[in-house]
Amino acid sequence: MRRITTTPRPDWQAKVEALGLAWHTAGEEPYWNEAAYYSFSADEIGEIEAATAELYRLFVAAGDHIVGNDLFDRFALPAWTTPLIRRAWEDEPPALNHGRFDLGYDGEGPPKLFEFNCDTPTALLEASVVQWAWKDEAHPGADQFNSLHERLVARWREIALRLPSDRVHFAHLSEASGEDAVTTAYLADTAREAGLTALPALIEDIGWDGLGRRFVDMDGAPITTLCKLYPWEWLVHDGFAQFIPEAPTLWIEPIWKMIWSNKAILPILWELFPGHPNLLAAHRTPQTLTYAKKPLLAREGANVRLLRDGATLASTGGDYGDEGYVYQALYDLPDFGPDSGGVYPVIGSWVVDGAPAGMGIREDGLITGNTARFTPHIII
């Protein structure tokens, strides 16, 4: 695993925009960063891929354990969601079942799990088609751990006949950066390629038809299948949340993703698989003076605090934490020296329908936040 500085393509902005990545610059700094790339050996990629498959197995086992032993009280969820989660877990409704394992990896020890972003995972378009196009132009003789696009399209085709109709609404919350819009639009494109009709929507424009007892779009058309880039933990507290149990809407992703995307699952994984090489020790109370303190439901690195021997190394603010925290063993991210600009890489290893599908790398300080930049990779 090496980090190599290089010269960006002179027209890189136009090229990534042509692929749909309109959100490629954050302030004055590039979000899409092709001034460097990471080079991996085939053996290193094999190790990341094997760890990804293994972590997915662990999450399935943890889900069975949580549902089977009624451990929902550990997740700070509204009580009325419990039967919905249980039913969705047991019935296995159609789903992409995609997500991004965030991993620490240095090419020497085994990959270590930080968390699983599987409810509203972003950095998808850039990990899929954008970095592949960069590789084809900048390093045509190299390979890349990347089958994301093909697997997403194939998965839509697999579940198409199990959907209520061929019409799927794709919704996100309107926000200034455009990141959610980009990710949602890309998911819609993969559905269209699979032969489905993709309809755009904003979360705040979805209404409730009291007579028909169903959710509807701005035109009053029923929303039979909704692929949303909006967290379940927000959705279940919204004004229309009371209608979720009775609505005939098929949700992508299912409500059981609330337990996998909640960091309360990390201590449960450690209880079930103590000492597992791909896990970091995690508890609901601090066991040592060196740890990463993380809220159960935080996003984009908010309200995280890293401590070593009781001294704070880094911390972030935010609006999370009332729901509780987990305390995870501290992992030393690899440092690639002054050429890296003082940033550290986190591997985002993707699954689609539970199978390893590719990876993307984000660089930031010791805590990966919403200003982290995406840096592509190749396999030599």
N, C-alpha and C positions, 0 to 999 in steps of 0.2 A: 504494500500500500504506500504510494508516494503521491505527494502534492507537487504539481509541476506548473510553474508560471508560464504564460504564453501571451501572445498578442491577440486580442479580440478581432473578429472580422470587422472591417471598417463599416459595414452596413448591417451590423447584427441587429439593431433595433427594428429595421424594416423587415428583416427575415423572421424574427420571432413574432412580430405583429401579424405577419402574413399567416402564421400558424395558429393565431388566436390569442397569443400571450400579450394582451394589451397592457397588463400590469407587469412591466418589466423593470421599472425604476421606482425606487422609494426615496423621495426627496431628491437629493443630488447624487445618490449612490445607486448603482445598478443592483436590482434584485436578482435578475438573471446575470450571473457572473461567469463569463467565459474568458476572463483574464487569467484563469487557472483551470486545471482539471486534475482529477484523481485517476491514477493508474493502478490497476489491480492485476494480480496474477489469477489464472483460472482456479488455482487451489483456494485462494482467498475468497473468490466469489462462491465457490462450492461450499465453503464454510459458512458464509452468510446465508446462502440458500438453504442449507441443511438446518441452520439455527431457526430460520423463518418457519420452515415446515414443522419443526419441533415445538416452537412457541405456539403455533396454531393448535397443535395437539394438546398442549397444556391448557390453553384457554377453553377448549371444548370440555376437557375434564373438569376444569374449574366451574364452568357453567352448569354442568350436570350436578356438581356438588352443591352449588349455591341453590339451584332450584329444588334439588332433592332434599336438602336439609333446611329449606326455608330461611336462608340467611339474608334476606332482603333488607333487614333492619340495619345492616352494616353500611348501606349505600346512601343513606339520607334521601330516600325517594318518597314521594307521596304514597300513602298506603293504598290508594285506589289503583295505582299502576301495577301492583304486585300480581293480581290475577291475569292482567293483560300480558305481562312479561312471561309468566308461567305458560300461558296458552300459546303465545308465539314461539317460545322455545320448544315446546313439545310438538306443535303442529308443523313447524318449519315452513312458513309461507314463502313464496318466491322472493328471492333476494339476490342482489349482486354478491353479497357477503364479501365485500372488499374492505380493505383497510391498510394502514401503514404502521408497521412496528418501528418505533424509534429506538435505535440501538447505539450503544457505544462500542467502537471497534478500533483497534490499532494495528491489526495485521499480525499481532503476536499472541494475545490471549483470545479466548472465545468471545463472540459477540454477546453483549449484555443488554437485556431489555430495560428501557426507561419507562415506556408506556405504549399503549396500543391506541392509535387514533383510527377508530373504525366506525364512528357515527357520522362525522362530518369531515373526513380527511381531505385536506387541500394539498397543494404542490403536486397535483396529479397530471395536468396537461404538460407541465415542464418535465416531469419525470418520464412521461410517455413519448409524445411525438417531438417535443422541442429538442430535448437532448439527443434523441436519435438522429434528427436532421442535422444537428451540429456535428455529431460523430461522422455521419456520412460525408459531410463536406470537409471537416478539419482532419479527420483520421479515418479515411475510407478503408484502410487495411486492418483496422482494429475491430473488436467486438464490443458488446455492451450487454449488461444484465438488464434486459428490457423486452418483455413480451406483453406489456400492459395493454396496449391498444387491442391487439388481437384477442387477448383473453376477455376483455370487457365486452367486445362485440360478440364473441362466442357465448358469453354468459347471458347476454340479452336474448340471443337466439334460443338458448336452452330454456329460459323461463317464459318466453313470449306466449306459448300456448296455455300457460297457467295463469296469465293475467286476465282480469275481467274483460278487457278489450285491448285493441292495439293502440289506444290513446293513453299516453303517459304524460302527466304534467310534471314539469321540472321547476322547482321553486327555490328561491333564496331570499334572504333579507337584503333590501337595498342598503348599500354601504358605499362610502366614498372611494375606497381603494380600488374596487372592481375585482378583487381577488375571488370573492364568492361567485360573482357573475361569470368569470372566466371558467372556473371549475364546473359550474352547473351547465354552462353552454357546451363544454367538452363532453360531459356525460350525456347530454341530449344528442350530440353528434354521434356518439357510439351507439345509442339506441336507434337513431335513424338509419345508420349503416346496417343494423340488424333487421330493418324492415318495419320498425314501429313508428307511430306518429308522435312526435315530441312537441309538446305545447309549453311555451314559457309562462311563468307566473311569478309574482312576488308574494312572499309569505303574508305581508300585511294586506294584500288584496284578496286573500281567500275568505270567502263568506260561508254562512250557514243557511241552508234552505230548511226552514222550520217545518214546512209542509211535507217536503220530500225526505226529510231527515237525512240530509247528506251535505257534504262540503261541495261548494261550487266555486268556479272561477269568476272573473269580472263580467263575463258574458252570460253568467247563469248556468253554464254547462257543468254537469256533474264531474267531480274529480274522482274517478274510479281507482286510479293508481297515481300515487304522488311520490316522486323521487325528490327528496328535500335535502338541501344543504343548510340545515337549521337544527341545532342540538335538541335532542329529545328532552333534556332537562329544562330547556327553555319552553319548549312546546307544551309540556304538561302543566305549566303555570300560566299559559296565555288565556285570554278571555274565552275562547271557544274550547278550552281543554275538556270541559264537562261533556262535550259531545263526542269525544274520541271513542269511548267504549261502544257507542251505538252506531257510529258511522260505518258504512260499508267500504270505506276507502282501504285499499291495499297500500301499506307504507313500505317504501324503500328508502332507508333500511328499516328492518323491523324494530319494534320497541325493545326487544331483548338486547339490542346493542347498548342500552343504558347500563347494563352491568359490565360489559366488556370495556366500555370507554371510561368507566368510572375508576379512579385510582384506588378505590377501596378493594379492588380485585387483586392488587399487588401483594398485600399481606396474606390473602387467601392462597395465592399461588405459592408463596413461600412456606405456608403451613403445609400445603399438600406435597410440595417438592423441595424440601429444605436442602440447600447445598447444590441445587441444580446449576450446571455450568453456564447456562444462558440467563439465569436470574440473578438479581441483586437482592440481598436481604432486605425485607420490608416489614414494617410493623406499624401499629396504630399509636404507639408511644415511642419516644427515643430510647434506644438501648445503649448508645454510646454518645460521645461528644462530637462524632464525625458523621454527618449525614446530609441528605437532601430532604428538606421539608417541603411537601407539595400538597396543595388543597385537593380534595377529592374531585372537584369539578372544574378546576381552572383550565384556561385555554391560552395558547400562545405564550407559555412561560410566565403567566401572571402569578403574583404572590408566592413565588418560589424563593427559598433561602438555602444557601449552601454553607455548611459549617465544617471546619476542620479543627479538632481539639477545642471546640467551643467558640472559636473565633469565626466570624462571618467572612466568607470569601467573596460572596456575591449575593444580591437579593433584588427582587423586583416588586413593584407595587401592583395594585389592582383591586378588584371588588369581590374577590373570592375569599374563602376561608371559613365562613360561618358554618359551612356544612361539615367541617372537620378536616384533618390532615392525615397524611401517611408520612412515615419517616423511612427513607430508602438509603441503602448504603451508598456512599459517595463514590463515583467513578471518575477517574482522571482521564479526560478526553485527550487524544493525541495532540501534541504541540508541534507544528511543522516549522517553527522558527520565525525569524523576522519577515521572511518572504510571504508568510501567510497573512500579514496584517493584524496579528494578534487575535485571530479567530480560530475556532475549533470545530471540527466536523462531527455532525451527527448523521448516521446512516438511517434513511427512511426506506425500509424494506417492505414492499407491497405484496399483498395477497389478493387474489380474485377467486371467489368460491373456495377459499381456504388454501389455494395452491400458490406457491411463490411465483411472482410475476414481474419482478424488476425492482430497481431501487433508484432513489435520488439522494443527494447529499446537500444538507443545509449547513451553512457556516455562520457562527455568531460567537459571542463571548462565552463565558462559562455556563450561562443560561440561554437556551435557544428561544428567542422571542419572535414577535411578528415582524421584526426588521431583519431577520436572518436572510442571508442571500443563498441562492441556489447555484451550486457549482456542479458541472457535469462530470461524467466519469467514462473511462474506457477500460477494456480488458486487453492485456498484452499476453 
